[in-house]
Amino acid sequence: MSHNGLIEGPDGKLRCFWHDNKDDYLAYHDNEWGRPVVDDKRLFEKICLEGFQSGLSWLTILRKRENFRAAFAGFDFERVADFDETDVERLVQDAGIIRHRGKINSTINKARRAIELRKEFGSLATYFWSQEPGARARPAKLDYETLRTLGKTEESTAISKDLKKRGWSFVGPTTVYAFMQAMGLVNDHIEGCCMRDAVEDERRNFVRPV
């Protein structure tokens, strides 16, 4: 890693350090991370997978993502909400995912809470995007040292508290902030990363749900 948190990729371009030039991680960095998402299934998937990541690396989860999708009905929360104890036992035995009973039960509970949230706000996207940080809440320049201080923010703490009041679990402020970074509610590509401007353009042209 260079002193400013960037590394040179196989194409000679500078990118955020954390993908470490691993092929699958680099593709995630370039094609997904920070790009705004409005699809409810993808938002639900990500908030669940961030919960599974707790105590682990995101790369571990990323490499099991297709297994998670197969295990949890493509993260269709209408279907996951109907999972019962038989499904829990099936998932606990599934070596393709993280076999943590608490996180599995939490995902089923999240599906039920997601249905409630959609009824109230019209969509998960409307709920989450209504809490997008304003420009004044963001650092003027996002360098490596600044990024290191952003493990959680005022906005992620507020969302975390609200979700917990609504009965969600495994949604601490740090987990929520990682979700915000990935789903494009903030652009945390470091200054100098070849993806930063592209992601910012995409966010600028993105139509926020109302």
C-alpha positions as CSV (number, residue, x, y, z in Angstrom):
1,M,0.0,0.0,0.0
2,S,1.3,3.5,-0.8
3,H,1.4,6.2,1.9
4,N,-2.0,7.6,0.8
5,G,-4.0,4.4,0.9
6,L,-3.8,3.6,-2.7
7,I,-2.4,0.6,-4.6
8,E,-1.6,0.1,-8.2
9,G,-3.7,-2.5,-10.0
10,P,-2.8,-4.9,-12.7
11,D,-3.9,-2.3,-15.2
12,G,-1.6,0.3,-13.7
13,K,-4.4,2.4,-12.2
14,L,-4.5,3.4,-8.6
15,R,-7.3,2.1,-6.4
16,C,-8.3,2.0,-2.7
17,F,-5.9,-0.3,-0.9
18,W,-8.4,-2.8,0.7
19,H,-9.1,-5.0,-2.3
20,D,-5.4,-6.1,-2.3
21,N,-5.6,-6.8,-6.0
22,K,-7.5,-10.1,-5.5
23,D,-9.5,-10.7,-8.6
24,D,-12.9,-11.1,-7.0
25,Y,-12.3,-8.3,-4.5
26,L,-11.0,-5.9,-7.2
27,A,-14.1,-6.6,-9.3
28,Y,-16.3,-5.8,-6.3
29,H,-14.4,-2.6,-5.6
30,D,-14.8,-1.4,-9.3
31,N,-18.3,-2.6,-10.1
32,E,-20.3,-2.6,-6.9
33,W,-18.8,-0.8,-3.9
34,G,-20.2,2.7,-3.5
35,R,-22.5,2.6,-6.5
36,P,-26.0,3.7,-5.5
37,V,-28.6,0.9,-5.1
38,V,-32.3,1.3,-5.1
39,D,-33.4,-2.3,-5.4
40,D,-35.0,-3.6,-2.2
41,K,-33.7,-7.1,-2.5
42,R,-30.2,-6.0,-2.9
43,L,-30.5,-3.6,0.0
44,F,-31.9,-6.4,2.1
45,E,-29.2,-8.8,1.0
46,K,-26.5,-6.4,1.9
47,I,-27.8,-5.4,5.4
48,C,-28.1,-9.2,6.1
49,L,-24.6,-10.1,4.8
50,E,-23.1,-7.2,6.7
51,G,-24.6,-8.8,9.8
52,F,-23.0,-12.1,8.9
53,Q,-19.7,-10.4,8.4
54,S,-19.6,-9.2,12.0
55,G,-16.3,-10.5,13.4
56,L,-15.1,-11.7,9.9
57,S,-13.7,-10.2,6.7
58,W,-16.0,-9.0,3.9
59,L,-13.9,-11.1,1.5
60,T,-15.0,-14.2,3.4
61,I,-18.7,-13.3,2.9
62,L,-18.2,-12.1,-0.7
63,R,-16.8,-15.5,-1.6
64,K,-19.8,-17.2,-0.1
65,R,-22.3,-14.8,-1.4
66,E,-23.8,-17.1,-4.1
67,N,-24.2,-19.8,-1.4
68,F,-26.0,-17.3,0.8
69,R,-28.3,-16.4,-2.0
70,A,-29.2,-20.0,-2.6
71,A,-29.7,-20.6,1.1
72,F,-31.9,-17.5,1.6
73,A,-34.2,-17.7,-1.4
74,G,-32.3,-15.0,-3.3
75,F,-32.8,-12.7,-0.3
76,D,-36.5,-12.3,-1.2
77,F,-37.6,-11.1,2.2
78,E,-41.2,-12.1,1.6
79,R,-40.0,-15.7,1.3
80,V,-37.4,-15.5,4.0
81,A,-40.0,-14.2,6.4
82,D,-41.8,-17.5,6.1
83,F,-38.8,-19.6,7.2
84,D,-39.4,-21.7,10.2
85,E,-37.3,-23.9,12.6
86,T,-36.9,-26.5,9.9
87,D,-35.2,-23.9,7.7
88,V,-33.0,-22.8,10.6
89,E,-31.8,-26.3,11.1
90,R,-31.2,-26.7,7.4
91,L,-29.1,-23.5,7.4
92,V,-27.2,-24.4,10.4
93,Q,-26.0,-27.5,8.5
94,D,-25.2,-25.6,5.3
95,A,-21.4,-25.6,5.1
96,G,-21.6,-23.1,2.2
97,I,-22.6,-20.2,4.5
98,I,-21.7,-18.9,8.0
99,R,-23.4,-21.4,10.3
100,H,-24.1,-19.0,13.1
101,R,-27.5,-19.7,14.6
102,G,-27.9,-16.3,16.0
103,K,-27.2,-14.6,12.6
104,I,-29.4,-17.0,10.8
105,N,-32.3,-16.2,13.1
106,S,-31.5,-12.6,12.8
107,T,-31.8,-12.7,9.0
108,I,-35.2,-14.3,9.3
109,N,-36.3,-11.7,11.8
110,K,-34.9,-8.9,9.5
111,A,-37.1,-10.2,6.7
112,R,-40.2,-9.8,8.8
113,R,-39.1,-6.4,10.0
114,A,-38.3,-5.4,6.3
115,I,-41.9,-6.2,5.4
116,E,-43.1,-3.8,8.1
117,L,-40.6,-1.2,7.0
118,R,-41.8,-1.4,3.4
119,K,-45.4,-1.1,4.5
120,E,-44.6,2.1,6.4
121,F,-42.3,3.8,3.9
122,G,-43.2,2.2,0.6
123,S,-39.8,0.5,0.1
124,L,-36.6,-0.2,1.9
125,A,-34.9,2.2,-0.5
126,T,-37.1,5.1,0.5
127,Y,-36.3,4.5,4.2
128,F,-32.5,4.2,3.8
129,W,-32.1,6.9,1.2
130,S,-34.1,9.4,3.3
131,Q,-31.2,9.2,5.7
132,E,-28.4,9.8,3.2
133,P,-25.8,12.2,4.7
134,G,-25.8,15.7,3.3
135,A,-22.8,17.2,1.7
136,R,-22.0,19.2,4.8
137,A,-21.8,16.0,6.8
138,R,-19.0,14.6,4.6
139,P,-15.3,15.3,4.8
140,A,-14.1,18.0,2.3
141,K,-11.4,15.5,1.2
142,L,-11.5,11.8,1.8
143,D,-7.9,10.7,2.2
144,Y,-6.7,7.5,3.8
145,E,-6.3,9.0,7.3
146,T,-9.8,10.4,7.2
147,L,-11.3,7.1,6.0
148,R,-9.7,5.4,9.0
149,T,-11.8,7.6,11.4
150,L,-15.1,6.8,9.6
151,G,-15.9,3.4,11.2
152,K,-19.2,4.9,12.2
153,T,-20.9,8.2,11.8
154,E,-23.7,10.3,13.3
155,E,-26.0,9.0,10.5
156,S,-25.1,5.4,10.8
157,T,-25.6,5.6,14.6
158,A,-29.0,7.2,14.1
159,I,-30.1,4.5,11.6
160,S,-28.7,1.8,13.9
161,K,-30.7,3.1,16.8
162,D,-33.9,3.4,14.8
163,L,-33.6,-0.1,13.3
164,K,-33.0,-1.6,16.8
165,K,-36.1,0.1,18.0
166,R,-38.0,-1.6,15.2
167,G,-36.7,-5.0,16.3
168,W,-33.7,-5.5,14.0
169,S,-30.5,-7.1,15.2
170,F,-26.9,-7.2,14.1
171,V,-27.3,-3.7,12.9
172,G,-24.7,-1.8,15.0
173,P,-23.4,1.6,13.8
174,T,-20.3,0.2,12.3
175,T,-22.3,-2.5,10.4
176,V,-24.7,0.1,9.2
177,Y,-21.9,2.4,8.0
178,A,-20.3,-0.4,6.0
179,F,-23.8,-0.9,4.4
180,M,-24.0,2.8,3.6
181,Q,-20.5,2.7,2.0
182,A,-21.4,-0.4,-0.1
183,M,-24.8,0.8,-1.2
184,G,-23.7,4.2,-2.4
185,L,-25.2,6.4,0.4
186,V,-21.7,7.7,0.7
187,N,-18.7,7.7,-1.7
188,D,-15.8,6.5,0.3
189,H,-13.4,5.8,-2.5
190,I,-10.2,7.5,-1.5
191,E,-9.0,10.6,-3.3
192,G,-6.9,9.4,-6.2
193,C,-8.8,6.1,-6.6
194,C,-9.6,5.7,-10.3
195,M,-13.2,4.8,-9.3
196,R,-14.0,7.8,-7.2
197,D,-15.1,10.2,-9.9
198,A,-17.1,7.5,-11.7
199,V,-18.9,6.6,-8.6
200,E,-19.5,10.3,-7.8
201,D,-21.0,10.8,-11.3
202,E,-23.3,7.9,-10.8
203,R,-24.4,9.2,-7.4
204,R,-25.0,12.7,-8.9
205,N,-27.2,11.3,-11.6
206,F,-29.0,8.8,-9.3
207,V,-32.7,9.4,-8.8
208,R,-33.4,9.1,-5.1
209,P,-36.6,7.3,-4.2
210,V,-39.4,9.4,-2.7
